[in-house]
């Protein structure tokens, strides 16, 4: 019996949890271990003169009395509450409360386990999960986790899947209604499989653009970036990545290419000379008609610049440049120079514009009006 009492005393005194035996009538501690008062920052003497109402931070005294009554009625309870320390800090506590009687006297037996660090970690985890979920939900696409099989069997796929593909995420999970591979256009199936296997073998990131068919039947473009996830023994576990709809970008790129092709066709096949220059007179490009008109190669035209192509002594030149500077465009007749020094009259249309990078450039369309001037002179003489 003595050994049993000694073991109980050692367990009581050295428990990492606070143990308190409370008088239900007064809510004051009758007995408690060192952890009970130390985790709240009180000395043994201070704690002995307090009631549990003094440390309870989550409940009113009436609520605490009701809880004690419930334990007396039911025999036991497990719950979480909050306690205020001597310095005013609030601690989260898990309480295991039990009703017992000793020599006919009712006792409220409590074990207080400080779970502040655990609760803080849980809150931090919840916050990280909330941030993670908010980020995923607001992405213009969806993230996924899938198996490395021919179906690309999805194990996880975020809600953005519906916006991109028209299918709900659960349609793809474990190929419930269809596999992700089913929506790929046939010509992309094998190239994507080979590229993924190469990336897995070399442990490099995967990136590709491909076409797929949406739930509504439209053909759309996807951009995907992902990677293989391996365990510590180097075994592939699954694939993870991100997929977004780039149909608008691909359409814009196609339209831009078409515009560039139209511009290049006009540029190359125009019978008038066309120069792309900077406002200071540097030549960036010239079409074949300009090369024929001036008797120079493109490299020579770029080298001599505007001052090597126009008669700088022509007084109309400075007036035309001044007008273009003020209005952004101009039309003038000036004297131009061929490579052999021959002068010829030309009608020049010029405009200043800003390119996609914000730099000022000028376009010049030059028409040789030698024959027109001769016809006008002949008409006057007749």
KAWO-V925447 format. One record per residue. N is the residue number from 0. RES is the residue in one small letter. PHI is phi in degrees with one decimal (* if undefined). PSI is psi in degrees with one decimal (* if undefined). NEAR is the number of other ideal C-beta (glycine too) atoms within 8 Angstrom. Layout:
N|RES|PHI|PSI|NEAR ; N|RES|PHI|PSI|NEAR
This chain:
0|x|*|-41.4|4 ; 1|x|-62.0|-42.0|5 ; 2|x|-65.4|-38.1|6 ; 3|x|-63.0|-44.6|7 ; 4|x|-62.7|-38.3|8 ; 5|x|-68.0|-40.6|8 ; 6|x|-62.8|-42.5|8 ; 7|x|-62.0|-42.4|8 ; 8|x|-63.4|-42.8|8 ; 9|x|-64.8|-43.4|8 ; 10|x|-62.3|-41.7|8 ; 11|x|-63.3|-49.8|9 ; 12|x|-73.7|-33.5|8 ; 13|x|-106.0|12.7|6 ; 14|x|-64.8|138.3|11 ; 15|x|-71.2|-14.0|3 ; 16|x|-99.9|152.0|9 ; 17|x|-73.5|132.9|16 ; 18|x|-120.8|125.6|14 ; 19|x|-134.1|131.6|13 ; 20|x|-108.1|119.7|11 ; 21|x|-115.5|143.9|14 ; 22|x|-80.3|113.5|10 ; 23|x|-60.0|-26.5|11 ; 24|x|-72.8|-37.5|4 ; 25|x|-109.2|-14.3|6 ; 26|x|64.0|21.9|13 ; 27|x|-102.4|149.3|9 ; 28|x|-73.4|133.1|13 ; 29|x|-93.6|-33.6|7 ; 30|x|-154.5|148.1|5 ; 31|x|-161.3|156.3|11 ; 32|x|-93.6|177.3|11 ; 33|x|-66.6|-37.2|7 ; 34|x|-60.5|-36.3|11 ; 35|x|-57.8|-46.4|14 ; 36|x|-87.6|-30.2|13 ; 37|x|-70.5|-36.5|8 ; 38|x|-69.8|-14.0|11 ; 39|x|-102.8|-1.5|14 ; 40|x|83.8|13.2|8 ; 41|x|-102.1|151.9|10 ; 42|x|-75.7|165.5|6 ; 43|x|-60.8|-40.7|8 ; 44|x|-65.6|-42.7|6 ; 45|x|-63.5|-45.2|10 ; 46|x|-66.4|-33.8|13 ; 47|x|-64.0|-26.7|8 ; 48|x|-93.9|8.5|5 ; 49|x|-106.7|170.0|11 ; 50|x|-116.7|166.4|7 ; 51|x|-68.6|-16.9|12 ; 52|x|-64.5|-28.9|8 ; 53|x|-70.9|-24.7|6 ; 54|x|-108.6|-16.8|10 ; 55|x|-69.2|126.5|13 ; 56|x|-114.2|-10.9|8 ; 57|x|-104.5|-20.9|5 ; 58|x|-122.9|153.5|8 ; 59|x|-78.8|162.3|5 ; 60|x|-55.5|-37.3|9 ; 61|x|-64.9|-40.2|6 ; 62|x|-67.3|-37.9|8 ; 63|x|-66.8|-42.6|13 ; 64|x|-60.6|-39.9|9 ; 65|x|-65.4|-37.0|8 ; 66|x|-66.3|-42.5|12 ; 67|x|-60.4|-43.0|13 ; 68|x|-62.2|-37.1|8 ; 69|x|-65.4|-39.4|9 ; 70|x|-66.1|-42.2|14 ; 71|x|-61.7|-38.0|10 ; 72|x|-73.3|-40.5|6 ; 73|x|-100.0|-14.6|8 ; 74|x|94.5|-25.5|6 ; 75|x|-164.7|153.9|9 ; 76|x|-158.6|145.7|10 ; 77|x|-122.2|129.7|7 ; 78|x|-158.2|166.9|8 ; 79|x|-111.5|143.5|7 ; 80|x|-146.0|-172.0|10 ; 81|x|-131.5|141.3|10 ; 82|x|-124.4|148.1|12 ; 83|x|-101.4|128.7|11 ; 84|x|-81.6|174.2|12 ; 85|x|-59.3|-30.0|7 ; 86|x|-94.4|6.2|5 ; 87|x|90.9|-0.5|6 ; 88|x|-72.9|149.7|7 ; 89|x|-103.7|128.5|9 ; 90|x|-117.2|141.7|12 ; 91|x|-86.8|134.8|11 ; 92|x|-135.3|135.4|13 ; 93|x|-97.0|128.6|10 ; 94|x|-114.8|128.9|13 ; 95|x|-109.0|110.2|10 ; 96|x|-110.7|141.8|15 ; 97|x|-143.3|140.5|9 ; 98|x|-95.1|136.3|14 ; 99|x|-147.4|164.4|7 ; 100|x|-124.8|137.3|8 ; 101|x|-127.6|116.4|6 ; 102|x|54.9|39.8|4 ; 103|x|79.8|2.2|4 ; 104|x|-102.3|125.0|6 ; 105|x|-69.7|139.6|8 ; 106|x|-133.8|145.0|13 ; 107|x|-107.4|107.2|13 ; 108|x|-101.4|122.6|12 ; 109|x|-124.8|142.4|13 ; 110|x|-116.1|120.2|11 ; 111|x|-103.7|117.8|14 ; 112|x|-111.8|120.0|10 ; 113|x|-72.3|115.5|11 ; 114|x|-116.4|22.8|10 ; 115|x|-58.0|-47.1|9 ; 116|x|-64.7|-39.4|7 ; 117|x|-65.6|-42.7|8 ; 118|x|-65.0|-38.8|9 ; 119|x|-64.0|-42.5|8 ; 120|x|-63.6|-39.1|8 ; 121|x|-64.3|-41.4|8 ; 122|x|-65.8|-40.0|8 ; 123|x|-64.9|-39.5|8 ; 124|x|-64.9|-42.3|8 ; 125|x|-61.7|-41.1|8 ; 126|x|-65.4|-42.0|8 ; 127|x|-62.7|-41.9|8 ; 128|x|-65.0|-39.3|8 ; 129|x|-64.1|-45.7|8 ; 130|x|-62.1|-43.6|8 ; 131|x|-61.1|-46.6|8 ; 132|x|-66.0|-39.7|8 ; 133|x|-62.7|-43.1|8 ; 134|x|-61.0|-47.6|8 ; 135|x|-63.8|-43.1|12 ; 136|x|-65.3|-26.4|9 ; 137|x|-98.7|1.7|5 ; 138|x|-70.1|144.2|12 ; 139|x|-81.9|51.1|5 ; 140|x|175.9|-152.8|10 ; 141|x|-145.8|152.2|16 ; 142|x|-101.5|157.5|14 ; 143|x|-148.4|161.6|16 ; 144|x|-134.4|125.5|10 ; 145|x|-140.1|166.6|12 ; 146|x|-83.4|156.3|9 ; 147|x|-89.1|70.6|9 ; 148|x|-128.8|173.4|6 ; 149|x|-65.0|-20.8|5 ; 150|x|-87.9|-13.1|10 ; 151|x|53.4|54.5|11 ; 152|x|-60.3|119.6|11 ; 153|x|-81.2|131.1|14 ; 154|x|-101.8|-28.6|9 ; 155|x|-148.4|140.4|8 ; 156|x|-152.6|130.1|12 ; 157|x|-79.0|169.6|12 ; 158|x|-63.2|-23.9|8 ; 159|x|-62.4|-12.8|13 ; 160|x|-55.4|-37.8|14 ; 161|x|-63.5|-43.7|10 ; 162|x|-65.6|-40.2|6 ; 163|x|-76.9|-48.2|13 ; 164|x|-103.5|-20.2|9 ; 165|x|86.3|-4.3|7 ; 166|x|-104.0|148.4|12 ; 167|x|-76.0|150.6|6 ; 168|x|-53.7|-41.8|13 ; 169|x|-65.4|-17.8|6 ; 170|x|-65.0|-31.7|9 ; 171|x|-93.5|-25.8|14 ; 172|x|-58.2|123.1|11 ; 173|x|52.5|30.0|6 ; 174|x|56.4|41.3|10 ; 175|x|-57.4|-49.0|8 ; 176|x|-112.2|-34.5|6 ; 177|x|-160.4|160.7|10 ; 178|x|-92.1|155.2|9 ; 179|x|-61.3|-34.6|13 ; 180|x|-61.0|-25.3|9 ; 181|x|-66.5|-25.4|7 ; 182|x|-93.2|-5.3|10 ; 183|x|-74.4|143.1|12 ; 184|x|-66.6|140.2|10 ; 185|x|-51.5|-36.5|5 ; 186|x|-69.5|-11.5|5 ; 187|x|-100.8|-11.6|11 ; 188|x|-60.7|-55.3|10 ; 189|x|-69.3|-44.0|6 ; 190|x|-58.5|-39.4|9 ; 191|x|-68.1|-40.5|11 ; 192|x|-61.4|-47.1|9 ; 193|x|-63.2|-41.3|8 ; 194|x|-66.3|-41.0|10 ; 195|x|-62.2|-44.0|11 ; 196|x|-64.5|-35.6|8 ; 197|x|-65.8|-42.7|8 ; 198|x|-65.7|-37.4|13 ; 199|x|-65.8|-43.6|11 ; 200|x|-64.0|-36.9|6 ; 201|x|-96.6|-3.0|6 ; 202|x|54.2|46.1|7 ; 203|x|-113.8|156.0|5 ; 204|x|-63.9|146.4|7 ; 205|x|-96.8|139.0|13 ; 206|x|-150.5|131.7|6 ; 207|x|-160.4|157.8|8 ; 208|x|-119.1|138.5|8 ; 209|x|-156.7|168.9|12 ; 210|x|-104.8|148.3|10 ; 211|x|-143.0|166.6|12 ; 212|x|-107.4|126.7|9 ; 213|x|-76.7|171.7|11 ; 214|x|-60.7|-28.0|6 ; 215|x|-84.8|-0.2|5 ; 216|x|93.2|-4.1|5 ; 217|x|-76.2|150.0|6 ; 218|x|-90.5|125.2|7 ; 219|x|-128.6|163.1|11 ; 220|x|-105.5|139.1|11 ; 221|x|-120.9|145.3|13 ; 222|x|-113.5|128.2|10 ; 223|x|-127.2|138.7|12 ; 224|x|-135.8|132.2|8 ; 225|x|-157.0|-173.8|11 ; 226|x|-159.8|158.8|9 ; 227|x|-83.1|143.2|11 ; 228|x|-110.4|124.8|8 ; 229|x|-115.1|152.2|8 ; 230|x|-85.0|-179.0|6 ; 231|x|-69.8|-9.1|3 ; 232|x|-100.7|7.5|4 ; 233|x|83.0|12.0|5 ; 234|x|-89.6|134.7|6 ; 235|x|-66.8|128.4|8 ; 236|x|-98.2|-47.0|6 ; 237|x|-170.7|177.1|11 ; 238|x|-111.3|140.6|16 ; 239|x|-129.2|147.2|9 ; 240|x|-176.5|-168.4|11 ; 241|x|-136.4|137.8|11 ; 242|x|-130.3|134.5|11 ; 243|x|-139.2|157.2|11 ; 244|x|-83.4|121.3|11 ; 245|x|-118.0|25.3|10 ; 246|x|-58.9|-44.3|8 ; 247|x|-62.8|-40.8|7 ; 248|x|-65.6|-43.6|8 ; 249|x|-63.8|-38.2|10 ; 250|x|-65.1|-42.4|8 ; 251|x|-64.9|-39.3|8 ; 252|x|-63.5|-41.3|8 ; 253|x|-64.1|-43.4|8 ; 254|x|-63.9|-38.1|8 ; 255|x|-65.6|-42.1|8 ; 256|x|-61.5|-41.1|8 ; 257|x|-63.8|-41.8|8 ; 258|x|-63.2|-42.4|8 ; 259|x|-64.3|-38.6|8 ; 260|x|-66.3|-40.2|8 ; 261|x|-64.5|-42.6|8 ; 262|x|-63.5|-44.1|8 ; 263|x|-65.4|-37.1|8 ; 264|x|-64.3|-45.3|8 ; 265|x|-63.3|-42.9|8 ; 266|x|-62.2|-46.6|9 ; 267|x|-75.7|-31.2|8 ; 268|x|-104.4|3.6|5 ; 269|x|-67.1|142.1|11 ; 270|x|-82.1|-15.6|3 ; 271|x|-89.9|153.2|8 ; 272|x|-75.2|136.8|15 ; 273|x|-127.4|127.6|14 ; 274|x|-119.3|140.2|14 ; 275|x|-108.7|118.8|11 ; 276|x|-133.4|174.9|14 ; 277|x|-101.8|160.5|10 ; 278|x|-57.9|-24.1|9 ; 279|x|-84.3|-2.3|4 ; 280|x|106.8|-3.3|9 ; 281|x|-69.7|137.5|9 ; 282|x|-96.4|125.1|14 ; 283|x|-95.7|-32.8|8 ; 284|x|-158.3|157.0|7 ; 285|x|-150.6|144.9|12 ; 286|x|-87.0|175.0|11 ; 287|x|-65.6|-30.9|6 ; 288|x|-63.8|-36.1|11 ; 289|x|-66.9|-40.1|13 ; 290|x|-62.8|-41.6|13 ; 291|x|-67.7|-42.0|7 ; 292|x|-62.1|-42.4|11 ; 293|x|-95.9|-5.0|13 ; 294|x|67.0|33.2|8 ; 295|x|-132.5|157.4|9 ; 296|x|-79.6|166.8|6 ; 297|x|-58.5|-41.4|9 ; 298|x|-64.2|-38.1|6 ; 299|x|-67.5|-41.4|9 ; 300|x|-61.7|-43.3|16 ; 301|x|-62.4|-38.1|11 ; 302|x|-69.2|-42.8|7 ; 303|x|-81.6|-25.2|10 ; 304|x|67.9|-170.1|11 ; 305|x|-62.9|-38.0|10 ; 306|x|-67.6|-19.0|8 ; 307|x|-90.6|-2.2|8 ; 308|x|-114.3|-17.0|12 ; 309|x|-124.4|146.8|11 ; 310|x|-74.4|104.7|10 ; 311|x|-70.9|-9.9|6 ; 312|x|-86.8|-7.1|4 ; 313|x|-70.2|115.6|9 ; 314|x|-62.6|-22.6|6 ; 315|x|-70.9|-21.4|9 ; 316|x|-62.4|-49.8|12 ; 317|x|-65.2|-35.7|7 ; 318|x|-65.9|-41.1|9 ; 319|x|-66.6|-41.1|13 ; 320|x|-66.0|-38.1|9 ; 321|x|-64.6|-42.1|8 ; 322|x|-65.1|-41.4|10 ; 323|x|-64.5|-35.5|14 ; 324|x|-64.6|-36.8|8 ; 325|x|-78.2|-41.7|6 ; 326|x|-104.6|-14.5|7 ; 327|x|90.1|-8.6|6 ; 328|x|-153.0|163.1|9 ; 329|x|-162.9|156.4|12 ; 330|x|-135.5|124.3|7 ; 331|x|-153.3|159.2|12 ; 332|x|-104.6|128.7|8 ; 333|x|-140.5|168.2|13 ; 334|x|-94.1|127.6|10 ; 335|x|-107.4|168.5|15 ; 336|x|-125.8|130.8|11 ; 337|x|-85.7|170.5|11 ; 338|x|-61.6|-30.5|7 ; 339|x|-85.2|5.4|5 ; 340|x|95.1|-6.1|6 ; 341|x|-66.8|133.8|6 ; 342|x|-94.8|144.2|8 ; 343|x|-149.0|147.7|9 ; 344|x|-77.4|142.4|11 ; 345|x|-141.9|148.1|12 ; 346|x|-101.7|122.9|10 ; 347|x|-118.0|125.2|14 ; 348|x|-106.7|128.1|9 ; 349|x|-137.4|146.3|14 ; 350|x|-146.8|145.6|10 ; 351|x|-99.1|136.3|11 ; 352|x|-142.7|167.7|8 ; 353|x|-112.5|127.8|6 ; 354|x|-81.8|-177.8|7 ; 355|x|-62.6|-24.8|3 ; 356|x|-92.2|4.0|4 ; 357|x|89.0|7.0|5 ; 358|x|-92.4|141.9|7 ; 359|x|-77.1|135.8|8 ; 360|x|-139.1|168.1|13 ; 361|x|-132.6|146.1|13 ; 362|x|-112.5|141.0|11 ; 363|x|-131.4|125.7|12 ; 364|x|-112.0|120.5|11 ; 365|x|-117.3|127.8|14 ; 366|x|-120.0|125.6|9 ; 367|x|-73.0|116.5|11 ; 368|x|-110.2|27.9|10 ; 369|x|-58.6|-49.0|8 ; 370|x|-65.5|-37.4|7 ; 371|x|-65.5|-39.9|7 ; 372|x|-65.8|-38.5|9 ; 373|x|-64.5|-41.6|8 ; 374|x|-65.1|-39.8|8 ; 375|x|-64.7|-40.2|8 ; 376|x|-66.3|-42.0|8 ; 377|x|-64.0|-37.7|8 ; 378|x|-66.4|-40.0|7 ; 379|x|-66.4|-40.5|6 ; 380|x|-68.7|-28.6|5 ; 381|x|-78.2|*|4
